[in-house]
Amino acid sequence: MRSLYKTLLDPNSVLHKCMSYGLTFLLLLGVIFLTPGKDHLPEGIGTLLIVYILYYTLLTKRILETLIFATMLGIALNTGVGVVDGFKEQLYTTMSNQDFLWIVLMCCFLNVFTKLLGKTGALHAFARLVKRKVKSARQLNMATWLMQFPLFFDDYMTVTIGGSIMAPMYDELDAPREDGAYLIHTLAEPLRVLFPITSWAAFLGGAFASAGLAENGNGMMAFFRSIPFSFYAIVSLIGTFLFAAGYLPRLGGLKTQQKEYYVPIENMEEQVPGKKDGGLLDFFLPIVFLMGVVCYFEFDTVPAMLVVLPVTVGYYLLRNIIQSEDIEECLIAGFADFMSLIILFCVSYMLNDVLVNLGYIDYLANVVQTFVNPNLLPFLVFVVFCISECIMSLNWGLILITFPILIPVSLTVGANPYLVGAAIISAGAFGCNMCYICDYTMLTSSVFGLKPGYHASTCVAYSIIFAAISAVMYLIAGFVF
């Protein structure tokens, strides 16, 4: 049985291809030729798409394929043999949508800004400052906690660069590497969902907009309103501070240092010869300027970035800490990095429209209103998706799949949509901390020289405690807000 299950999950096996592509093809053919048409479909037909999404996601872990096939099935239910023309028309409609274009520009501009910050080399200034100040294991933990804030704008930069700076110091002070890995791993996701000028914030703003909660480029404002309800992120931020300061008892895998699970690590790459590195001011000044300009444009990031990017480039050129070729590289890479996400956004928008056209959102809202107290919806959403994310962390995929369904439902049944959205975001953050096969787990363990399974086990105890506290907060908030 175990061998069969392993074969089923192997993407190269014939069984996996039959149960994914083969089953999808047969289902699509059946829907195309047997659908009675939109006017004769049962109210709950959208459940077929939801079941398919869950099945295909768990089987393949391929989010883009899941969304594309589910969208095609939904359009086929409406149009039958006209599925190709229906898909084309829906694609044209989505790509000409002003909100969608705003999301594309916002995500790409913020990513270009992130690339420019990384090119300055100012992080070496951080490393030198930390080495001068840190003298004990507790100070090192606090420095690791504080180090995450200047790097909040990019989760992978938080892990890779912040980890590369701090990891060697744990060996130098004979402090447990487990502590540093736990702090950086736990903070990476919460920080980026709490700070409103990151590429992840742009993604979340777009997700709220695609779910119909914001229009005319106001997705970021919807994201801002959800921040106070991101309880898991807030609890993790406070909890890791208390751990770093020595106020929390060591639990689970963090009780003892186990060097037998250590592997060699490399020090942070040294300064490139002949290249002038930026200082702390070169890192913070553009971020402060960005925050000011965003406020001036009433939190519309796109026009703000049209001012911030050229000013930042000019400042760095005057400081001689980047070259002309660096600017072109950042511009191209900033847009290229987000192409896959842009495609995902496009299909997510299309799926949302399909579900609305099928009348499924109204149907689901009526079901929820009949059987679930709207005040309990945020709590139930958080608990259910914490369980699923613990098994397989979808992270942004969870948001792309659930926002178009649950945000409209929460609006219809009278639940707080920002609270429900934050509950989904918090469940995703929990999955990033708790899931053994999450990319954060693999990346952090690599940077800190720990075996992945061992590192994952050290995060379990606190992740469960933080999630339990967050669940109680969602239960209370559902009745208060």
Secondary structure, DSSP 8 states (H G I E B T S, - for coil): -HHHHHHHH-TTSHHHHIIIIIHHHHHHHHHHHH---GGGS-GGGHHHHHHHHHHHHHHH--HHHHHHHHHHHHHHHHHGGGHHHHHHHHHHHHHT-HHHHHHHHHHHHHHHHHHHHHHT-THHHHHHHHHHH--SHHHHHHHHHHHTTTTTT-HHHHHHHHHHHHHHHHHHTT--HHHHHHHHHHHHHHHHHH-TTSHHHHHHHHHHHHTTS--TT-HHHHHHHHGGG-HHHHHHHHHHHHHHTT-S---GGGSS--GGGB----------TT-----HHHHHHHHHHHHHHHHHTTT-HHHHHHHHHHHHHHHHHHHTSS-HHHHHHHHHHHHHTTHHHHHHHHHHHHHHHHHHHTTHHHHHHHHHHHHS-GGGHHHHHHHHHHHHHHHS--THHHHHHHHHHHHHHHHHHT--HHHHHHHHHHHHHHHHHH-TT-HHHHHHHHHHTB-HHHHHHHHHHHHHHHHHHHHHHHHHHHHH-
